[in-house]
Amino acid sequence: MNTLNDSVLFDINKQGIATVTLNNPDKHNAFDDEIIKQLTELFNRIRNREDISIMVLASNGKNFSAGADLAWMKRMASYSYEDNLKDANALALMLNALHSLPQTTIAKIQGAAFGGAVGLASCCDIVIAGTKASFCLSEVKLGLIPATISPYVIEAIGVKASRRYFQTAERFFADKAQQLGLVDEIVEPEALHDEVNSIIAILLGNGNQARRQAKKLTQDVAFKPIDAALLADTSERIAAIRVSTEGQEGLSAFLKIVRQTGNQKNINSSC
């Protein structure tokens, strides 16, 4: 385990699975400006590492994260507008660095995920939560708004749900989070580790570059008009990946199985 500081841990295994762990359980993994800076630097380092295929965002202790650290919030209360703007920009850049990672990202959520922690979860591709996980967009209780996390939360749960939970600051649990689209899988807390590993095993069965391109595809195509430009763009993407090394190897392996079995029935049944 490599330690960035006492509050953020980083590890990468032989399979190319990186784990970023919030490690401040005494403060329920609340984050401040220093942790935000460390996370931003780490996400940007991960982005440029071809040997990292998947990143898991996790935390130690009872809760995933309580959001903003109380001492940091007290400091912000005395900041000028310019200082607050600089502070907010730093958080916005960290969230965008996570959201735009080319690698597959998995959030592993136990206990409470409040405020900015909902933003962290929303930035990840896959969210696995324990049955006791709970979520709260709590900013309005403090007279604030969930501004910097809003693009990612709205993308995850939709406009209608965001209009409600941004205003009510209601606490909701894993089952509701799954209904809203924030959470993908719910398991007993003691099964979280195994469930994450199960998802990782599925991902590793697919082409690494294909997964990266598939992720980028969702981000680039979402909400675009289906016009001639989009048709041309998507056609160019599939043509390019078909002739790539990974695409050629995958197609060759597929055709080999078809020749051996005589049809596609067995292959299709596994999808």
Secondary structure, DSSP 8 states (H G I E B T S, - for coil): -EEEETTEEEEE-TTSEEEEEE--GGGTT-B-HHHHHHHHHHHHHHHT-TT--EEEEEE-SS-SB-SB-HHHHHHHHT--HHHHHHHHHHHHHHHHHHHT-SSEEEEEE-SEEETHHHHHHHHSSEEEEETT-EEE--GGGGT---TTTHHHHHHHH-HHHHHHHHHH--EEEHHHHHHHTS-SEEE-GGGHHHHHHHHHHHHHTS-HHHHHHHHHHHHHHTT---SHHHHHHHHHHHHHHHTSHHHHHHHHHHHHHHHHHSSSHHHHHT-
